Amino acid sequence: MEIIDKNSVQDQKSKPTKPDNYLIWAILSTLFCCLPLGIVAIIKATQVDSYWAQDKYKDAYQSAADAKRWTHISVGLAAAGIAIYILIVILSVVLGLSLA
């Protein structure tokens, strides 16, 4: 017969679902998009697991949301920079200007 601790069963039921830490996306946005904002995203992403281990669930969810936000900002700025660069190249070709 298996002995079950009632407190551990109750703790498992009341514990919320662990949020995604977005660490992979933060690392990729750092490498391929915007380095400074990607570093902020990595810091926030690593805080998720730390807060979760300390049973600070609200802080873990907030750090997960911050990591996601900074990752999106990093990718958005990189996309905007690429779009502006392409626009400048197209305009220079159409207008016959030299970029050098």
VEXDO-588575 format. One record per residue (C-alpha): z, x, y. Coordinates in Angstrom, 3 decimals, padded with zeros to 6 digits. Layout:
N
         pz         px         py
          Z          X          Y
...
# end
This chain:
100
         pz         px         py
    000.000    000.000    000.000
   -000.978    001.357    003.432
    001.588    001.488    006.222
    000.210    000.516    009.621
    001.952    001.377    012.845
    001.898   -001.732    015.038
    001.941    000.312    018.255
   -001.199    002.280    017.348
   -003.071   -000.920    016.465
   -002.019   -002.496    019.751
   -003.084    000.620    021.721
   -006.533    000.586    020.117
   -007.039   -003.054    021.077
   -005.997   -002.583    024.712
   -007.978    000.638    025.248
   -011.257   -000.025    027.121
   -014.607    001.393    026.071
   -015.171    004.992    027.148
   -017.873    005.258    029.825
   -020.916    007.497    029.499
   -020.285    010.738    031.377
   -023.989    011.342    032.264
   -023.514    015.077    031.683
   -026.957    015.641    030.149
   -028.655    013.848    033.050
   -026.561    015.776    035.559
   -027.560    019.095    033.975
   -031.239    018.121    033.898
   -031.173    016.981    037.521
   -029.556    020.296    038.462
   -032.201    022.341    036.659
   -035.287    020.367    037.667
   -034.431    018.506    040.869
   -031.850    019.406    043.469
   -029.395    022.186    042.657
   -026.534    021.393    045.101
   -026.427    017.675    044.340
   -026.818    018.335    040.636
   -023.750    020.558    040.690
   -021.742    017.723    042.238
   -023.024    015.442    039.470
   -021.966    017.966    036.796
   -018.465    018.221    038.278
   -018.100    014.436    038.323
   -019.486    014.160    034.781
   -016.991    016.665    033.401
   -014.117    014.780    035.021
   -014.847    011.680    032.924
   -013.608    013.156    029.642
   -010.599    014.770    031.308
   -009.479    011.513    032.888
   -010.128    009.632    029.660
   -007.944    012.037    027.677
   -005.151    011.516    030.217
   -005.470    007.697    029.877
   -006.634    007.440    033.498
   -009.291    004.868    032.689
   -009.940    003.742    036.265
   -010.527    007.341    037.369
   -012.782    007.944    034.354
   -014.942    004.935    035.244
   -015.063    006.028    038.894
   -016.119    009.574    037.958
   -018.797    008.192    035.624
   -020.157    006.018    038.435
   -020.081    008.989    040.827
   -021.893    011.229    038.330
   -024.593    008.599    037.892
   -024.907    008.135    041.667
   -025.228    011.889    042.387
   -027.749    012.284    039.572
   -029.878    009.486    041.025
   -029.640    010.971    044.524
   -030.703    014.387    043.198
   -033.704    012.946    041.363
   -034.616    010.747    044.341
   -034.620    013.644    046.782
   -036.727    015.745    044.437
   -039.214    012.886    044.016
   -039.358    012.381    047.773
   -039.961    016.111    048.319
   -042.774    016.150    045.779
   -044.333    013.037    047.316
   -044.230    014.578    050.812
   -045.761    017.805    049.502
   -048.592    015.903    047.787
   -049.182    013.889    050.974
   -049.418    017.088    053.029
   -051.884    018.627    050.562
   -054.053    015.483    050.539
   -054.025    015.256    054.340
   -054.927    018.923    054.683
   -057.856    018.512    052.273
   -059.081    015.364    054.021
   -058.719    016.871    057.491
   -060.079    020.270    056.387
   -056.977    022.205    057.408
   -055.871    025.431    055.786
   -052.334    025.598    054.362
   -052.249    029.398    054.543
# end
